[in-house]
Amino acid sequence: MGVQVPPFAPKSYPSIGEKTLSEQKSTPGQPEINVTRKPDYRDSYANSVQVRMSVWDFFLVFGTMHQESAAQVEIDNFQGVFLSPQQAKALWNVLGQNLAQYEQTFGALALEPKFTPPAQAGGPVN
């Protein structure tokens, strides 16, 4: 059974499962991977990702950020995901490859200037 693409996904952009399956089929000696969606699967939009780490894992917290006034930004976190360091590095590699492909297709991405907080009285907080 193949991976079903949700009706809202563009036909020319394969889902992660489809890409994984096609890569696995072209690699001899690799096991077949079956991708399924659990009943509680959901797609969400995030414009905020916070990353925390420890010796054992990385914790990604996804949310939506909105600014009601010049003095205050609100972030509504809706999902946290723990990753092993190995899986975090694999994600980093996959994102890097996909961003390079995106920029090759659509042009370079520009990021907003980095925010530097004002100097703290009494020195940095560790």
N, CA, C and O of each residue as an XYZ file, in Angstrom:
504
protein
N       0.844     -1.176      0.000
C       0.000      0.000      0.000
C       0.889      1.239      0.000
O       1.826      1.323      0.794
N       0.611      2.199     -0.877
C       1.403      3.421     -0.975
C       0.960      4.454      0.039
O      -0.041      4.289      0.736
N       1.720      5.506      0.099
C       1.408      6.613      0.997
C       0.389      7.504      0.330
O       0.553      7.862     -0.836
N      -0.651      7.869      1.034
C      -1.676      8.759      0.489
C      -1.291     10.199      0.775
O      -0.933     10.549      1.900
N      -1.369     11.029     -0.255
C      -1.091     12.452     -0.095
C      -2.395     13.131      0.268
O      -3.397     12.927     -0.417
N      -2.419     13.943      1.339
C      -3.646     14.632      1.699
C      -4.105     15.534      0.558
O      -3.273     16.022     -0.207
N      -5.415     15.767      0.426
C      -5.928     16.540     -0.700
C      -5.409     17.966     -0.754
O      -5.414     18.567     -1.829
N      -4.958     18.534      0.361
C      -4.483     19.910      0.365
C      -3.033     20.028     -0.067
O      -2.556     21.139     -0.296
N      -2.309     18.906     -0.185
C      -0.895     18.965     -0.559
C      -0.767     19.100     -2.074
O      -1.468     18.410     -2.813
N       0.121     19.983     -2.548
C       0.325     20.101     -3.993
C       0.794     18.774     -4.571
O       1.575     18.066     -3.935
N       0.337     18.433     -5.747
C       0.682     17.155     -6.366
C       2.173     17.053     -6.679
O       2.720     15.950     -6.687
N       2.852     18.193     -6.942
C       4.260     18.152     -7.322
C       5.197     18.081     -6.118
O       6.403     17.922     -6.302
N       4.692     18.193     -4.913
C       5.539     18.198     -3.722
C       5.261     16.931     -2.929
O       4.216     16.832     -2.287
N       6.183     15.944     -2.955
C       5.906     14.674     -2.273
C       5.935     14.836     -0.762
O       6.668     15.664     -0.222
N       5.126     14.032     -0.096
C       5.160     14.043      1.361
C       6.427     13.339      1.826
O       7.085     12.660      1.038
N       6.769     13.494      3.081
C       7.973     12.874      3.629
C       7.930     11.370      3.415
O       8.932     10.763      3.037
N       6.777     10.770      3.655
C       6.642      9.328      3.493
C       6.906      8.881      2.070
O       7.573      7.869      1.855
N       6.394      9.618      1.093
C       6.611      9.249     -0.303
C       8.086      9.326     -0.657
O       8.615      8.431     -1.316
N       8.751     10.382     -0.227
C      10.170     10.538     -0.525
C      10.963      9.406      0.114
O      11.857      8.837     -0.512
N      10.641      9.087      1.341
C      11.349      8.011      2.032
C      11.144      6.693      1.302
O      12.100      5.942      1.110
N       9.907      6.396      0.889
C       9.629      5.146      0.200
C      10.367      5.076     -1.124
O      10.938      4.035     -1.449
N      10.373      6.160     -1.900
C      11.041      6.120     -3.194
C      12.551      5.976     -3.013
O      13.199      5.287     -3.801
N      13.121      6.614     -1.991
C      14.547      6.465     -1.740
C      14.861      5.027     -1.322
O      15.871      4.466     -1.746
N      14.006      4.433     -0.498
C      14.256      3.077     -0.035
C      14.145      2.080     -1.183
O      14.920      1.125     -1.238
N      13.198      2.280     -2.101
C      13.031      1.353     -3.216
C      14.239      1.391     -4.140
O      14.560      0.382     -4.768
N      14.917      2.533     -4.239
C      16.063      2.649     -5.131
C      17.365      2.205     -4.457
O      18.404      2.166     -5.118
N      17.340      1.875     -3.185
C      18.537      1.459     -2.463
C      18.463     -0.040     -2.193
O      17.666     -0.479     -1.364
N      19.286     -0.834     -2.886
C      19.234     -2.282     -2.661
C      19.684     -2.642     -1.240
O      20.559     -1.991     -0.669
N      19.074     -3.677     -0.691
C      19.456     -4.164      0.617
C      18.816     -3.437      1.781
O      19.054     -3.799      2.934
N      18.013     -2.424      1.515
C      17.345     -1.685      2.579
C      15.952     -2.262      2.811
O      15.310     -2.710      1.861
N      15.476     -2.259      4.048
C      14.121     -2.780      4.306
C      13.056     -1.844      3.728
O      13.280     -0.643      3.577
N      11.910     -2.413      3.414
C      10.765     -1.612      2.970
C      10.213     -0.863      4.176
O      10.074     -1.436      5.256
N       9.902      0.398      3.997
C       9.364      1.215      5.081
C       7.903      1.527      4.777
O       7.585      2.061      3.715
N       7.023      1.195      5.706
C       5.602      1.505      5.571
C       5.271      2.662      6.489
O       5.479      2.580      7.699
N       4.755      3.744      5.916
C       4.406      4.939      6.678
C       2.893      4.983      6.829
O       2.160      4.900      5.844
N       2.430      5.116      8.069
C       1.000      5.223      8.328
C       0.743      6.439      9.201
O       1.656      6.977      9.828
N      -0.500      6.859      9.231
C      -0.910      7.960     10.105
C      -1.816      7.408     11.190
O      -2.810      6.737     10.911
N      -1.458      7.700     12.424
C      -2.292      7.290     13.548
C      -3.588      8.108     13.521
O      -3.624      9.177     12.913
N      -4.643      7.625     14.167
C      -5.918      8.359     14.168
C      -5.806      9.774     14.743
O      -6.568     10.658     14.350
N      -4.862     10.000     15.673
C      -4.735     11.329     16.270
C      -3.707     12.211     15.552
O      -3.318     13.255     16.076
N      -3.264     11.797     14.350
C      -2.328     12.606     13.563
C      -2.958     13.950     13.234
O      -4.161     14.040     12.988
N      -2.123     15.010     13.233
C      -2.624     16.327     12.848
C      -1.511     17.133     12.202
O      -0.339     16.947     12.527
N      -1.862     18.008     11.308
C      -0.938     18.977     10.720
C      -1.157     20.284     11.444
O      -2.293     20.633     11.763
N      -0.095     21.009     11.708
C      -0.210     22.306     12.360
C       0.804     23.252     11.751
O       1.810     22.817     11.190
N       0.544     24.534     11.860
C       1.459     25.571     11.405
C       2.171     26.151     12.618
O       1.535     26.454     13.628
N       3.488     26.308     12.523
C       4.263     26.932     13.595
C       5.153     28.010     12.994
O       5.807     27.792     11.974
N       5.171     29.170     13.634
C       6.128     30.203     13.245
C       7.069     30.502     14.413
O       7.771     31.513     14.426
N       7.064     29.593     15.392
C       7.964     29.691     16.534
C       8.407     28.279     16.916
O       7.576     27.392     17.111
N       9.711     28.080     17.019
C      10.254     26.812     17.496
C      11.329     27.139     18.523
O      12.301     27.834     18.226
N      11.143     26.639     19.710
C      12.135     26.803     20.768
C      12.849     25.469     20.934
O      12.215     24.415     20.883
N      14.152     25.507     21.130
C      14.942     24.283     21.272
C      15.629     24.293     22.625
O      16.319     25.246     22.987
N      15.425     23.218     23.357
C      16.124     23.015     24.626
C      16.876     21.698     24.500
O      16.442     20.796     23.784
N      17.995     21.592     25.192
C      18.748     20.345     25.099
C      19.304     19.942     26.452
O      19.495     20.763     27.349
N      19.552     18.659     26.561
C      20.229     18.099     27.720
C      21.224     17.078     27.197
O      21.370     16.911     25.987
N      21.897     16.407     28.092
C      22.834     15.360     27.695
C      22.114     14.253     26.934
O      22.701     13.637     26.044
N      20.856     13.992     27.269
C      20.124     12.852     26.730
C      19.282     13.153     25.517
O      19.066     12.269     24.688
N      18.789     14.400     25.384
C      17.856     14.648     24.292
C      17.736     16.121     23.941
O      18.246     16.995     24.642
N      17.052     16.367     22.843
C      16.663     17.705     22.422
C      15.155     17.791     22.570
O      14.448     16.807     22.350
N      14.667     18.948     22.936
C      13.227     19.160     23.105
C      12.832     20.342     22.234
O      13.270     21.466     22.479
N      12.016     20.102     21.228
C      11.536     21.150     20.327
C      10.118     21.503     20.734
O       9.259     20.626     20.834
N       9.870     22.786     20.969
C       8.548     23.265     21.354
C       8.038     24.146     20.216
O       8.636     25.175     19.900
N       6.930     23.734     19.606
C       6.355     24.445     18.468
C       5.202     25.315     18.939
O       4.437     24.932     19.824
N       5.089     26.490     18.334
C       4.019     27.411     18.702
C       3.739     28.407     17.603
O       4.385     28.407     16.555
N       2.766     29.251     17.863
C       2.453     30.358     16.963
C       2.703     31.653     17.715
O       2.301     31.818     18.866
N       3.374     32.560     17.037
C       3.754     33.828     17.631
C       2.941     34.936     16.979
O       2.755     34.950     15.763
N       2.458     35.865     17.800
C       1.766     37.037     17.275
C       2.078     38.225     18.167
O       2.322     38.076     19.364
N       2.066     39.397     17.568
C       2.426     40.612     18.293
C       1.222     41.548     18.312
O       0.780     42.042     17.274
N       0.706     41.777     19.514
C      -0.454     42.660     19.688
C      -0.044     44.122     19.804
O      -0.812     45.018     19.451
N       1.170     44.362     20.301
C       1.652     45.732     20.451
C       3.161     45.738     20.236
O       3.796     44.684     20.179
N       3.731     46.944     20.116
C       5.176     47.055     19.908
C       5.965     46.546     21.107
O       7.130     46.175     20.967
N       5.344     46.526     22.282
C       6.050     46.156     23.504
C       5.884     44.696     23.905
O       6.561     44.241     24.827
N       4.999     43.942     23.236
C       4.734     42.591     23.717
C       4.479     41.624     22.570
O       3.714     41.909     21.649
N       5.140     40.474     22.649
C       4.950     39.382     21.700
C       4.363     38.205     22.473
O       4.839     37.866     23.557
N       3.336     37.589     21.916
C       2.705     36.420     22.541
C       3.081     35.172     21.748
O       3.039     35.175     20.517
N       3.447     34.107     22.458
C       3.719     32.821     21.814
C       2.806     31.784     22.466
O       2.849     31.577     23.679
N       1.986     31.140     21.652
C       1.101     30.074     22.117
C       1.710     28.735     21.708
O       1.603     28.338     20.547
N       2.348     28.033     22.648
C       2.940     26.732     22.357
C       1.847     25.674     22.293
O       0.927     25.662     23.111
N       1.962     24.781     21.302
C       0.928     23.754     21.151
C       1.476     22.334     21.075
O       0.704     21.381     21.183
N       2.797     22.159     20.892
C       3.322     20.802     20.776
C       4.794     20.777     21.161
O       5.565     21.641     20.745
N       5.177     19.797     21.949
C       6.569     19.558     22.283
C       6.984     18.200     21.754
O       6.217     17.240     21.839
N       8.191     18.106     21.208
C       8.687     16.846     20.654
C      10.095     16.609     21.170
O      10.964     17.468     21.021
N      10.330     15.445     21.780
C      11.655     15.049     22.229
C      12.342     14.278     21.104
O      11.721     13.440     20.450
N      13.639     14.565     20.879
C      14.443     13.842     19.894
C      15.742     13.406     20.540
O      16.311     14.128     21.359
N      16.208     12.231     20.173
C      17.547     11.821     20.607
C      18.554     12.714     19.881
O      18.233     13.279     18.835
N      19.766     12.847     20.420
C      20.780     13.636     19.707
C      21.025     13.124     18.282
O      21.248     13.917     17.367
N      20.984     11.809     18.097
C      21.187     11.242     16.766
C      20.056     11.643     15.817
O      20.305     11.993     14.664
N      18.817     11.591     16.302
C      17.676     11.960     15.456
C      17.679     13.464     15.195
O      17.277     13.895     14.114
N      18.124     14.275     16.159
C      18.225     15.720     15.956
C      19.240     16.023     14.854
O      19.007     16.899     14.022
N      20.356     15.307     14.845
C      21.361     15.523     13.800
C      20.822     15.077     12.446
O      21.067     15.740     11.438
N      20.099     13.974     12.409
C      19.489     13.518     11.159
C      18.488     14.561     10.647
O      18.436     14.832      9.448
N      17.697     15.142     11.552
C      16.747     16.194     11.172
C      17.486     17.400     10.613
O      17.078     17.970      9.601
N      18.582     17.792     11.274
C      19.409     18.904     10.816
C      19.902     18.657      9.388
O      19.853     19.558      8.550
N      20.377     17.436      9.109
C      20.848     17.087      7.768
C      19.723     17.158      6.737
O      19.902     17.726      5.660
N      18.580     16.590      7.062
C      17.443     16.585      6.133
C      16.955     18.010      5.873
O      16.670     18.365      4.730
N      16.856     18.828      6.925
C      16.428     20.218      6.739
C      17.428     20.979      5.876
O      17.028     21.751      5.004
N      18.726     20.771      6.107
C      19.745     21.440      5.303
C      19.634     21.079      3.833
O      19.710     21.956      2.972
N      19.456     19.796      3.534
C      19.310     19.351      2.147
C      18.061     19.947      1.509
O      18.099     20.396      0.363
N      16.947     19.949      2.255
C      15.695     20.470      1.709
C      15.727     21.986      1.546
O      15.161     22.514      0.588
N      16.385     22.698      2.471
C      16.514     24.147      2.320
C      17.377     24.495      1.106
O      17.060     25.428      0.368
N      18.453     23.756      0.898
C      19.305     23.993     -0.278
C      18.517     23.772     -1.561
O      18.639     24.551     -2.506
N      17.707     22.712     -1.601
C      16.877     22.432     -2.778
C      15.819     23.522     -2.968
O      15.552     23.943     -4.094
N      15.218     23.976     -1.865
C      14.215     25.041     -1.925
C      14.831     26.310     -2.513
O      14.262     26.927     -3.413
N      16.004     26.694     -1.992
C      16.656     27.915     -2.470
C      17.101     27.795     -3.924
O      17.079     28.776     -4.667
N      17.499     26.611     -4.324
C      17.876     26.399     -5.716
C      16.656     26.573     -6.626
O      16.776     27.083     -7.740
N      15.489     26.149     -6.149
C      14.271     26.241     -6.940
C      13.643     27.629     -6.889
O      13.234     28.161     -7.921
N      13.561     28.224     -5.687
C      12.799     29.460     -5.503
C      13.638     30.694     -5.199
O      13.094     31.798     -5.156
N      14.925     30.549     -4.991
C      15.785     31.685     -4.673
C      16.171     31.698     -3.202
O      15.570     31.016     -2.372
N      17.187     32.492     -2.908
C      17.739     32.551     -1.551
C      16.723     33.099     -0.557
O      15.946     33.999     -0.873
N      16.744     32.548      0.630
C      15.907     33.023      1.726
C      16.669     34.057      2.532
O      17.854     33.886      2.817
N      15.988     35.126      2.897
C      16.600     36.154      3.747
C      15.957     36.082      5.125
O      14.735     35.992      5.242
N      16.778     36.123      6.161
C      16.270     36.119      7.522
C      16.271     37.538      8.062
O      17.035     38.392      7.611
N      15.408     37.772      9.030
C      15.389     39.073      9.691
C      16.690     39.243     10.454
O      17.312     38.249     10.830
N      17.123     40.486     10.695
C      18.346     40.684     11.488
C      18.203     40.025     12.855
O      17.116     39.978     13.430
N      19.321     39.520     13.360
C      19.313     38.863     14.664
C      19.019     39.863     15.768
O      19.569     40.964     15.791
N      18.143     39.466     16.682
C      17.807     40.305     17.838
C      18.895     40.151     18.882
O      19.238     39.033     19.266
N      19.441     41.269     19.346
C      20.403     41.232     20.441
C      19.791     41.950     21.628
O      19.527     43.151     21.560
N      19.560     41.223     22.724
C      18.952     41.861     23.888
C      19.879     42.929     24.467
O      21.100     42.837     24.342
N      19.291     43.938     25.100
C      20.122     44.970     25.724
C      20.989     44.362     26.819
O      20.633     43.340     27.406
N      22.126     44.991     27.089
C      23.049     44.498     28.102
C      22.365     44.477     29.465
O      21.672     45.422     29.842
N      22.571     43.390     30.191
C      21.985     43.237     31.525
C      22.839     43.959     32.563
O      24.068     43.904     32.519
N      22.186     44.623     33.479
C      22.929     45.249     34.586
C      23.506     44.114     35.426
O      22.787     43.186     35.795
N      24.781     44.184     35.725
C      25.388     43.149     36.567
C      25.974     42.006     35.770
O      26.439     41.038     36.373
N      25.979     42.063     34.440
C      26.623     41.027     33.635
C      25.649     40.022     33.072
O      24.445     40.114     33.312
N      26.165     39.052     32.318
C      25.312     38.059     31.672
C      24.704     37.081     32.673
O      25.237     36.862     33.761
N      23.585     36.506     32.279
C      22.927     35.495     33.094
C      23.314     34.144     32.552
O      23.139     33.897     31.358
N      23.834     33.254     33.381
C      24.239     31.917     32.945
C      23.272     30.886     33.445
O      23.446     29.697     33.179
